[in-house]
Amino acid sequence: MLRLHNVNAGYGAVKALWDVTLRVDEGEIVTVLGANGAGKTTLVRSIVGLIEPFSGMIKFAGQRIEGRYPHRISELGIAYGPEGGGVFRDMTVRENLELGAYHRRAWERRDRTLERVLHLFPRLEERQRALGRTLSGGERQMLVIGRALMALPTLCIFDEPSTGMSPVLVEQSFHVIEQLRDEGITVLLIEQNVKKSLEIADRGYVLESGRVVLEGDRHELASSELIGRAYLGI
């Protein structure tokens, strides 16, 4: 479904990704692990069109997408849940969610999709009329995931979805991500919560200083010396 080959990217003269090659197959949860500054967010921004790679190839569903505008990439079926709970502070929860269904196919089904999202996140249903600025960190993250689902994506990319959440909400959010896979939505999960990510992911990659240094299925990653030493305190 998604393939990156020798992608190099960064900001101005500063290079943040070095020859990154990875793939996400249909129906998978693939996690990308790494410390702050490893290049994870640059990777996501390259995929969704917020920055244009210096070189390399990015393909989604057989089409090359590097350099396309973000709204065009979204229309192809990629939804992005950004790091930090990026919500529109002066819009209500419901308005934020409806904004996720901006393109025609999603807008026509917005009421049915909204009902599904509110069922997944009962807390958002309770706070439909609340302004974005009044939400807790955990509520913002739930809203970001819900807004992504409103676009009827075939691929969801979530960047650090557990940030700011209580342990109970982290469990709930990761359970929702598992449900998405069960419903046929492919997920690329960018996370620092290595333990939770490897519990639900099918495969994963480890980024260090903008390079892929390790890849494998979740069992291979969980048992690797690098993961144990760097992320699990073993």
C-alpha positions in Angstrom: 0.0 0.0 0.0 2.8 2.4 0.9 6.4 2.2 -0.2 9.3 4.5 0.4 12.6 4.0 -1.4 15.8 5.8 -0.7 14.0 8.9 0.6 16.2 11.8 1.7 14.5 14.8 3.3 15.0 17.7 5.6 14.6 21.5 6.1 16.6 23.9 4.0 20.3 22.8 4.1 19.6 20.5 7.1 19.1 16.8 6.2 17.0 14.8 8.6 16.3 11.5 6.6 19.0 9.5 4.9 18.1 6.9 2.2 15.0 5.7 4.1 13.4 2.6 2.6 10.3 1.0 4.2 6.9 -0.4 3.3 3.5 -0.8 4.7 1.3 -3.6 3.4 -2.5 -3.5 3.2 -4.1 -4.5 6.5 -1.0 -4.1 8.7 -0.1 -2.0 11.6 3.5 -0.9 11.1 5.3 1.0 13.8 8.2 3.4 13.4 10.2 3.7 16.6 12.9 6.1 17.6 14.0 8.7 20.1 13.3 12.5 19.8 15.2 13.8 16.8 15.4 10.5 15.1 13.5 11.8 12.0 10.1 10.2 12.7 8.1 13.4 12.2 10.1 14.4 9.1 9.3 11.0 7.7 5.5 11.5 8.2 5.6 15.1 6.8 7.3 13.7 3.7 4.6 11.1 3.2 1.6 13.5 3.7 3.1 16.3 1.5 3.9 18.9 4.2 7.5 18.8 3.0 8.9 17.7 -0.4 11.8 15.1 -0.2 15.1 16.1 -1.6 15.2 12.7 -3.5 13.8 9.2 -3.5 10.4 7.7 -4.2 7.1 7.5 -2.2 4.3 5.4 -3.7 0.8 5.0 -2.3 -1.5 2.4 -3.9 0.7 2.3 -7.0 0.9 6.1 -7.5 3.9 8.3 -6.8 2.9 11.0 -4.3 6.2 12.8 -3.4 5.8 16.5 -4.0 2.0 16.5 -4.3 -0.1 18.9 -2.3 -1.4 17.6 1.1 -5.1 17.8 0.2 -4.5 15.8 -2.9 -2.7 13.1 -0.9 -5.5 13.1 1.6 -8.1 12.6 -1.2 -6.2 9.4 -2.3 -7.0 7.9 1.2 -4.3 8.9 3.6 -5.4 10.5 6.9 -2.9 12.1 9.2 -3.2 12.5 13.0 -0.4 14.9 13.9 1.8 14.9 17.1 0.7 17.1 20.0 -3.1 16.9 19.5 -3.3 19.6 16.8 -6.9 20.8 17.0 -8.7 24.0 16.0 -9.0 25.7 19.4 -11.9 28.0 18.5 -14.1 25.3 17.0 -16.2 22.8 18.8 -15.4 19.1 19.0 -18.1 18.4 16.5 -16.9 21.1 14.1 -13.3 19.7 14.3 -14.6 16.2 13.5 -16.7 17.4 10.6 -13.7 19.3 9.2 -12.0 15.9 8.7 -14.7 15.0 6.2 -14.0 17.9 3.9 -13.6 16.0 0.6 -16.8 15.0 -1.3 -16.8 11.2 -0.7 -16.3 11.6 3.0 -18.8 14.6 3.3 -21.6 12.6 1.8 -21.2 10.0 4.5 -20.2 12.3 7.4 -23.3 11.7 9.6 -22.8 7.9 9.6 -19.0 8.3 10.1 -19.5 10.8 12.9 -21.8 8.3 14.7 -19.1 5.6 14.5 -16.4 7.9 15.8 -18.5 9.0 18.8 -19.2 5.4 19.5 -15.4 4.7 19.5 -14.8 7.7 21.8 -17.7 8.2 24.2 -15.8 11.1 25.8 -16.0 13.1 22.6 -19.7 12.5 22.4 -20.1 14.0 25.9 -18.0 17.0 24.8 -19.4 17.6 21.3 -20.1 21.3 22.0 -16.9 22.0 23.9 -14.3 24.3 22.2 -11.0 22.7 21.3 -9.2 25.0 23.7 -11.0 23.5 26.7 -10.0 19.9 26.0 -7.4 18.0 28.0 -4.3 16.5 26.3 -6.0 13.1 26.2 -9.2 14.5 24.7 -7.2 16.3 22.1 -5.5 13.1 21.0 -8.8 11.3 20.8 -10.2 14.2 18.7 -7.2 14.0 16.3 -7.7 10.2 15.8 -11.5 10.7 15.3 -10.9 13.6 12.8 -8.6 11.4 10.8 -11.3 8.6 10.6 -13.8 11.2 9.3 -11.9 11.3 6.0 -12.8 7.6 5.4 -9.1 6.7 4.9 -7.5 3.4 3.8 -4.3 4.4 5.5 -4.1 6.2 8.8 -0.8 7.7 10.0 -0.7 8.5 13.7 2.2 10.5 15.1 2.7 9.9 18.8 -1.0 9.3 19.6 -0.3 8.4 23.2 1.2 11.9 24.0 -0.5 13.5 27.0 -2.8 10.6 27.7 -3.4 8.8 31.0 -2.6 5.1 31.1 -6.3 4.3 30.8 -6.7 6.5 27.7 -3.5 5.0 26.2 -5.0 1.6 26.5 -8.3 2.8 24.9 -6.6 4.5 22.0 -4.3 1.5 21.2 -7.4 -0.7 21.3 -9.1 1.6 18.8 -6.1 1.4 16.5 -6.3 -2.4 16.7 -10.0 -2.2 15.8 -9.1 -0.1 12.7 -6.9 -2.9 11.4 -9.7 -5.4 12.1 -12.0 -3.2 10.0 -9.6 -3.1 7.1 -7.8 0.2 7.7 -4.0 0.1 7.4 -2.0 2.0 10.1 1.4 3.6 10.2 2.1 4.3 13.9 4.9 6.6 14.9 5.5 6.1 18.7 7.9 6.4 21.6 5.8 4.0 23.6 7.8 1.0 22.4 6.1 -1.6 24.7 2.5 -0.7 23.6 3.5 -0.3 20.0 5.0 -3.7 19.8 2.0 -5.3 21.4 -0.3 -4.3 18.5 2.1 -3.9 15.5 2.7 -6.5 12.9 6.1 -5.2 11.9 8.3 -2.2 12.7 11.3 -0.1 11.9 13.7 1.7 14.2 15.0 5.1 13.1 18.3 6.6 14.5 19.7 9.9 13.3 17.4 9.7 10.2 18.4 6.2 9.1 16.7 2.9 9.4 18.9 0.8 11.7 16.6 -2.1 12.4 13.5 -3.7 10.9 11.5 -6.9 11.5 8.3 -8.3 12.9 7.2 -7.3 16.4 8.7 -10.4 17.9 12.1 -9.8 16.3 12.1 -6.2 17.4 10.9 -7.0 21.0 13.8 -9.5 21.4 16.5 -7.4 19.8 19.4 -6.2 21.9 19.1 -2.7 20.5 15.4 -2.3 21.5 16.0 -3.8 24.9 19.0 -1.6 25.7 17.8 1.7 24.2 14.0 1.7 24.8 13.0 -1.0 27.4 15.8 -0.5 30.0 17.1 -4.0 29.6 
